[in-house]
Amino acid sequence: MNFVSNTLHRTVRWPKCRLKHVASINDEVLSKTTDPDWELEYVDISNVSNKGRIAGIQRYSFERAPSRARRIVRDGDIIVSTVRTYLKAVARIKDPPDNMIVSTGFAVVRPGQDLDHNFASYALQSEDFIEQVVAESQGISYPAITSERLGCIPVSLPPREKQPAIADYLDRETARIDELVAEKEKMLALLEEKRNALITRAVTRGLDPKATMKDSGVAWLGGFPNTWTQERAKVLFSVRDERSEDGTEELLTVSHLTGVTPRAGKDVFMFKAESQEGYKKCYPGDFVVNTLWAWMGAMGIVREPGIVSPDYHVYVTGPRYLPDYFDYLCRSGPFVAEVNRHSKGVWSSRLRLYPEVFFNIRLPVPPPEEQRAIVEALNTELSEARELETALKQSINLLTERRTALITAAVTGQIDVVGAN
């Protein structure tokens, strides 16, 4: 679908000026003497998507709020992440409650009289602006930019009277794209729900709906086929702790979405140490747990040899377990819930799964031939769903890219959206 078919392409772009000449930055902060019982609604960088949406706002008393909860925002402000700038977290503030406070990890940009608030929010989301923010940032794991340097970055500046029309056009066109993306994301969610139900049923109940069931004696499993047994993980796995001498092996990453995959295939920013010397080796069939994110299901079976972070845990899969069967089991909903129950930590987001804890988890053990049958059945059943999932994700990526390109073209003057209204 061509979202710019009714626009006129221009050969001359709008002029630019430094952001600080048309907006102020970080005008207001909370006083240290604020009433400690005063309640605030806090926006952190993790609450802002790269599409400019704010979600998951948390409520705190001032006394218990994070120390970075200090910046005051007003209607029409735009917040721009100045730390972890690769996240491209930029959002317009619309009708905020009087107690909304944002992290000091944001720069709060307040447009002046020469810059329309709505237009400014799109200008600060444009590729031209965001790419320069990222390029000007310093640091490896947490790249950051100062508010002073942010203010020196040029921003597109059409005539003031044209800016509202450009913003109105982008409101309409991005809403259309967002609606399409939302529909496809809903389809993805339904596919995932169906996939999870299918996997859970197969790995905990088997394939035969008429099989005679018995009590497994394990709360998270309930009943399972009477031909199955259950064992503690320590009977089925052992720890592998082999270290890389030079760190030149393929670096693998472990995600709750994709399991164990080569890091080189990831298209998102991920911190990478200067040297992988001393990283843990793993081999096909091994089971790897991302200790920090096990509570989300970040674990899986290794498909190709490589190395993983020394903070991860690597296990050798014993002869009684088919690795492919366990790969399905270990990221199923009931198993992840059981991992959460056993993991240690003060907060849910800080739970850790250590070997002594994992080894105490009781696991279902179908006969070897049944494990193979379950894997074959799931591979067949899920192949068509995977193709549809891939197509939907590709479509979402294309729409997202088109959305970004449209914003950039409109705010820089590459297309005449005023003439198209």
Secondary structure, 3 states (H helix, E strand, C coil): CCCCCCCEECCCCCCEEEHHHCEEECCCECCCCCCCCCEEEEECHHHECCCCCECCCEEEECCCCCCCEEEECCCCCEEEECECHHHCCEEECCCCCCCEEEECCEEEEEECCCCCHHHHHHHCCCHHHHHHHHHHCECCCCCECCHHHHHCCEEECCCCCCHHHHHHHHHHHHHHHHHHHHHHHHHHHHHHHHHHHHHHHHHHHCCCCCCCEEECCCCCCCEEECCCEEEEHHHHEEEECCECCCCCCCEEEEECCCEEEEHHHCCCCCCCCCCCCCCEEECCCCEEECCCCHHHCCEEECCCCEEECCCCEEEEECCCCCHHHHHHHHCCHHHHHHHHHHCECCCHHHCECCHHHHCCCEEEECCHHHHHHHHHHHHHHHHHHHHHHHHHHHHHHHHHHHHHHHHHHHHHCCEEHHHHC
